[in-house]
Amino acid sequence: MNNPGWTRKLVLIAGILNIIALLTILLSIFNFTPLTLIISVSVGGALIGLSVLLYIIVVVTDLKERGVL
C-alpha cells in the first residue's frame, strides 16, 4: 500500500483536534457556567466535526487507492 505522508499527518491532526475538543467538553463538566457550556457546545462540537471530516477524507482516499471506490 502506498501511504503518502499527508494521510498520516491528517490522522494525527484529527486526533489532536479530537483531544482538544474533549478537553473543552470536560471544561463545562468541571466548571459548569452558561459561558463554559456555550464554549463547550460551539467550539468542542466544531472541532469534533472537523476531526471527523479529516478522518473521512483519509478513509475515502485509502479506499480509492485500493480500488474499492
N, C-alpha and C positions, 0 to 999 in steps of 0.2 A: 504494500500500500504506500502510495506517495503522499506523505503527510507534510504539507507546506508549513512553514514556521508560523504563518499568521493564524492558522487554526488553533494552534496551541496557545498563542497569545490571547485569542478571543475567548477561549475557555477559561484561561487564567483571569482575564478581566471580568468575565461573567461571575466567576466565583468570588472575586474581591467585592464586586458590586453587591452581590447577594449577602455577603457578610456585613457590609456597611448598612444595608437595608434592614437586616435583622437586628443590628445594634440600635438603629433608630426606633424600631418597634419595641425593643426592650426598654428604651428610654421612657416611653409612655407607660410602660407597665410599672416601673420603679418610681417614676416621678409623675404621677397622674394629675395633670392640669389640662385645661382645654387647649392651651398652646402646644403642649407636647403631643396631645392627641392629634391635632391638625398636622403637625410636622411628621408624626409617625405615619399617618394615612397618606399624605400627599408625597412626601419625599421617599418614604420607605416603599410605598406602592409603585412609584415611578421607577425606582432603582431595581426592584424585583422584576418589573415588566421589561426593563431594558436588558437585564441579565438573561431572562428567558428568551428574548428576541435574539440576542447574540448566540445563545446555545442552539436555537433553531437554525440559524444561519449555518453554523458549523455542521449540524447533523444533515441538513439538506445538501450541503456541499459534499460531504462524505458519501451520501447515498448516490449523488450524481456521478461521483468519481468511480464508484463501484458498479455503476450501470443499473442500479435498481430503479432510479427515476429517469 
